[in-house]
């Protein structure tokens, strides 16, 4: 199995927690575009453009989240665009015309990993994966690509070259599916894709809300 450290990070990413090693290759494809359909409790679309093996990304999501608790239904509409260049990100809330920017600091994790050889990293990843109750299932083909299939914490994810193509989460009656409808690999992506949305005043994220700090 390829680095389980990265695999676990990708699975956490699909559940809304972005955890990446600074200056590390996120995907094994230099550039590309993927379009997802969201279904279940969250409906809508998500698109991702990337370059430099995922160190530069532009992610846009338009979605509607419906939750039913004790007979009451709540709805939340989302339209966000997040641009990431290396360790700096800019997130624009297109509905409220507000934004936030900050640095994703993972220096402690980077330092720990830099002191490990590949065997140690693999062992750490295996321990993390097993601790989360993860299972590696037989490979399957999706969108014409042979995918690694991982199951952990109620999520089943199909991964191709470190790119999640399909995931399904069903926890405590909350179901969310993310399914890639189109994938383009090694394409020319305009640099303008990685510029923050203009016309938005970005507030700096306070340090206490940074990840891994």
Buried (B, 14 or more C-beta within 10 A) or exposed (E): EEBBBBBBBBBBBBBEEBBBBBEBBBBEBBBBBBBBBBBBBBBBEBBBBBBBBBBBBBBBBBBEBEEEEEEEEEEEEBBBBBBBBEBEBBBBBBEEEEBBBBBBBBEEBBEEBEEEEEEEBBBBBBEBBEEBEBEBEEEEEBBEBEBBBBBBEEBBBBBBBBBBBBBBBBEEEBEBBBBBEEBEBEEEBEEEBBEBBEEBEBEEBEEEEEBEE
